[in-house]
Amino acid sequence: MAEYTLKTPLTEEDVRKLKVGDKVTLEGVIFGIRDANLIRMFDGKVPAPTDLTGAACIHTAPNVRKIGEGKYEPVCIGTTTSSRMDRFTPGLMEQYGVRAVIGKAGMMEASMEAMKKHGGCYLAIVGGAAAWETDKILEIEDVWWEDLMPEAIWKFKVNNFGPLIVAMDSYGNNLYFDVKAKAVSKLEEIYKKIGA
């Protein structure tokens, strides 16, 4: 497995070289997205308030402290489960040019197809790593749609954000599906051992 340090915004070339199992560390900016702002963008048909071309987007609704008008500092920036936001990934990649989604627990077929078609990837982060994530965020550079707090859109400046694991690549490989297939293939043997 290869290791990469990539600077955002990401290019299609950056993403197409990644394979499932590779390790990625990000430098630059990542955008915080979650259910409420995605619902506004896609179900409400309200255009994203910032350019997401080449973006790496993390599924989060962070705990922050307000320090001025439109200014916040990170308190605890954790990651939420991605699968319930699967339906938004094709639009993020096709309409907005997003290249990477960061989250936990993986995504489904619609996201896999969008990643293959548009040159995207899913970067897995370990659940329960909020303290580590927060430490990698140097600054909250901007925030949009504060009325959706904490599910606003966040712009985080990051340093050494990783290693993240490429769990879905732009070639249709999916680490989560591979693990599930291996587990299912061992069920008969396990049942036999326990007499079931």
Buried (B, 14 or more C-beta within 10 A) or exposed (E): EEEBEBEBBBBBEBBBEBBBBBBBBBBBBBBBBBBBBBBBBBEEEEEBBEEBEBBBBBBBBBBBEEEEEEBBEBEEBBBBEBBEBBBBBBBBBEEBBBBBBBBBBBBBEBBBBBBBEBBBBBBBBEEEBBEEBBBBBEBBEBBBBEEBBBBBBBBBBBEEBBBBBBBBBBBEBBBBBEEEEEEEEEEEEEEEEEEE
